[in-house]
């Protein structure tokens, strides 16, 4: 399972696009809480995972957010998109 999480993290850093926890967790096949646990400490490379209601990473300081977090307003909200783009 950690391998799938790593591939999603790598993908989001490559495309520099935010993704909801729910969409990522569903694509990987785990709960959003399990995903948060796998991601570990707040840091820029995992700040792409955001709340579906606010579009913001949860409990991140500005210094923990990726510098390009807001380069686009697009947010991936569908597990189907991740599954298709990553071959999951």
N, C-alpha and C positions, 0 to 999 in steps of 0.2 A: 504494500500500500504506500509506503514512504516513497517508492520510486515514482508512482503516479503523482504524488504531491510535488515532488521535485520537478517533474516534467511540466506541471501546471505553473509552478513558480518561474521556471526558466522561460516558458512561453509568454507569460505576462510581462516579464522584464524585457523580452525581445520586442513585443508589439507595443509595449508601454501603454497598456490599457487596463483600467480597473475592472474588477470582477467581483460579483457578490459572493459572500461566503456560501450561501445556499446553492448557487449554480456550481461552484467549484466542488463542494462536498458531494453533491449529487453526481457529478461527472466522475468523481473518484470512487464513489460508492461507500462513503462514510458520512457521519453526522457532521454538521457545522462545528459542534463542540470538539469533536475528535480532530477536525482539520485545524482548528485554532491551537489545539495542544501540539499537533505535529509541527506547526509553523514556529512555535517557541516564542522567544522574545521579540518585542517590537523592533523592527529595523527596516531601513528603506526598501530592501529587495522583496519584502513580504507586505509592504504597505499597500500593494495593489488590491488586496482583499478588503472589501468594504461592506458596510451595512447596506441592505437593500432599501432601507427607508431613507437614510441620510446620504448615501453615496460616499461616505467618509470611512477611513480606517478607524476601528474602535480603539479609543484610549491611546492615541499616538500623539506625541508632541510634534511640533513643526520640524524639529531636527531629526525625528525618526521617520518622517515621510520622504518618499523618493522625490528628488528635485523636479521630476517631470510628471508627477502624479496628476496634475491638472492640464496636461498638454492637450487633451481632448475631453469633450463632455461625454463621450461614449463609455458605457459601462456594460460589460458582458453580464447578462442576467439569465441566460439560458444554458443549461448543462449540455444541450444538444450542440451548441456552437463549440464548446470546448471539446466534446467528444469527437466531433467531425474534424476540427482543426488539429487535434492531437492523436487521432486514431485510437481513442480509448474504447 
